[in-house]
Amino acid sequence: MSGVIGVTRWNVTIDCARPAELAAFWALALGYTEKPPPVGFGSWEEWLAHYDVPEEEWDDGAYLSDPNGTGPSLSFLKVPEPKVAKNRLHLDLQVGGGREVPWDVRWPRVVEAVERLTAAGATVIREDALQGKPDHVVMADPEGNEFCVV
């Protein structure tokens, strides 16, 4: 054994009540698209039927992928319990370009994204400042999962 470990493929899974609706929100937020069905299948329904998943469970998940193939894929899985506590892991949507971008360029990008995401069902939790200027906005998706727009 050489001790060298290869890169592990990974994705982000979000538990939720309404997978398709939450996937639609995150597709808009991230510019992602619906993940195509696995190779050899013409649709997700064909894949589900092939693996004998009961039809009443076919809406229990939704899947997104980065159209450029660089970011992780996202899975949205239906769970019976609601979200009850703060996330221990969250996404930062880096729409402003980073702190190396001048504030007067970066902040309008953040504001535009916050307005777009609010119109899509997100809510603003708070706006945080750094050295007296707005820096990022903490938001919640339609099911209450926190994320930041920076």
C-alpha positions as a printed Julia matrix, in Angstrom:
150×3 Matrix{Float64}:
   0.0    0.0     0.0
   1.51   3.31   -1.06
  -0.27   5.55    1.43
  -1.49   7.83   -1.36
  -5.19   8.5    -1.2
  -7.04   9.52   -4.34
  -9.49  12.37   -4.48
 -12.83  11.43   -2.97
 -15.88  12.43   -4.97
 -18.52  14.1    -2.81
 -21.78  15.98   -2.95
 -23.88  18.03   -0.56
 -27.14  16.52    0.69
 -29.86  18.72    2.15
 -32.7   17.19    4.16
 -35.99  18.92    3.48
 -39.77  18.67    3.3
 -40.23  19.54   -0.4
 -37.24  18.35   -2.48
 -38.36  19.62   -5.89
 -39.23  23.1    -4.6
 -36.0   23.46   -2.64
 -33.96  22.17   -5.59
 -35.59  24.8    -7.82
 -34.58  27.54   -5.35
 -30.96  26.33   -5.18
 -30.77  25.91   -8.97
 -31.61  29.61   -9.23
 -29.25  30.59   -6.4
 -26.26  28.66   -7.77
 -26.89  28.54  -11.51
 -27.11  24.74  -11.28
 -29.25  22.47  -13.44
 -31.18  19.29  -12.81
 -28.75  16.4   -12.64
 -29.18  14.09  -15.64
 -30.22  10.5   -14.95
 -27.45   7.9   -14.67
 -25.9    6.61  -17.88
 -28.13   4.05  -19.56
 -31.4    5.61  -18.4
 -33.54   8.09  -20.33
 -35.11   9.6   -17.21
 -35.01   9.46  -13.43
 -38.4    7.72  -13.52
 -36.87   4.96  -15.67
 -34.01   4.6   -13.18
 -36.4    4.52  -10.2
 -38.59   1.88  -11.86
 -35.54  -0.21  -12.77
 -34.53  -0.31   -9.09
 -38.1   -1.04   -7.92
 -38.48   2.19   -5.96
 -42.2    2.48   -5.1
 -43.93   5.21   -7.12
 -45.1    6.95   -3.93
 -41.41   7.64   -3.17
 -40.48   9.07   -6.58
 -40.86  12.66   -5.35
 -38.73  12.04   -2.25
 -35.56  13.38   -3.85
 -34.22  15.94   -6.31
 -30.72  16.3    -7.71
 -28.72  19.22   -9.13
 -25.34  19.47  -10.77
 -22.93  22.22  -11.75
 -23.36  22.68  -15.52
 -19.6   23.37  -15.76
 -18.79  20.12  -13.96
 -16.55  21.77  -11.38
 -18.72  22.16   -8.27
 -20.22  19.4    -6.16
 -23.6   17.98   -6.98
 -26.52  18.61   -4.63
 -29.1   16.13   -3.37
 -32.36  17.11   -1.7
 -33.94  14.31    0.31
 -37.37  14.31    1.9
 -37.35  13.73    5.65
 -40.32  13.67    8.04
 -38.89  16.0    10.71
 -38.6   19.79   10.32
 -35.4   21.75   10.77
 -35.08  22.66   14.45
 -31.62  24.18   15.01
 -28.96  26.32   13.37
 -26.97  24.69   10.6
 -23.5   23.52   11.56
 -22.52  23.69    7.88
 -23.67  26.33    5.42
 -22.97  27.58    1.93
 -21.37  30.95    1.19
 -22.55  32.33   -2.14
 -19.53  34.37   -3.19
 -21.32  36.69   -5.6
 -19.32  39.8    -4.75
 -16.0   38.42   -5.96
 -14.21  38.35   -2.62
 -12.79  40.98   -0.3
 -10.03  41.71   -2.8
 -12.72  43.35   -4.97
 -13.32  46.98   -3.98
 -16.31  47.35   -1.66
 -18.14  49.76   -4.01
 -18.02  47.06   -6.72
 -18.57  44.04   -4.47
 -21.45  45.29   -2.3
 -23.89  46.13   -5.15
 -23.41  42.55   -6.41
 -24.32  41.24   -2.96
 -27.39  43.5    -2.77
 -28.58  42.37   -6.22
 -28.21  38.71   -5.27
 -30.05  39.23   -1.97
 -32.94  40.9    -3.81
 -33.08  38.07   -6.39
 -32.98  35.36   -3.73
 -35.56  37.1    -1.56
 -37.89  37.24   -4.57
 -37.32  33.47   -4.97
 -38.4   32.75   -1.38
 -35.33  33.31    0.81
 -35.42  35.52    3.88
 -32.8   37.86    5.3
 -31.69  36.91    8.81
 -29.19  39.71    9.27
 -26.62  41.92    7.57
 -23.13  41.75    9.07
 -20.61  44.59    8.87
 -16.84  44.72    8.8
 -15.08  47.92    9.81
 -18.33  49.87    9.71
 -19.44  48.78    6.2
 -21.89  46.04    5.25
 -19.88  42.9     4.46
 -22.25  39.98    3.96
 -25.86  38.96    4.43
 -26.98  35.9     6.36
 -30.1   34.43    4.74
 -32.35  31.38    5.0
 -33.64  29.34    2.07
 -37.4   28.61    1.81
 -37.08  25.8     4.38
 -34.96  27.79    6.85
 -31.47  26.52    5.98
 -28.95  29.3     6.59
 -26.46  30.53    3.99
 -24.43  33.67    3.44
 -24.24  36.01    0.48
 -20.77  37.56    0.35
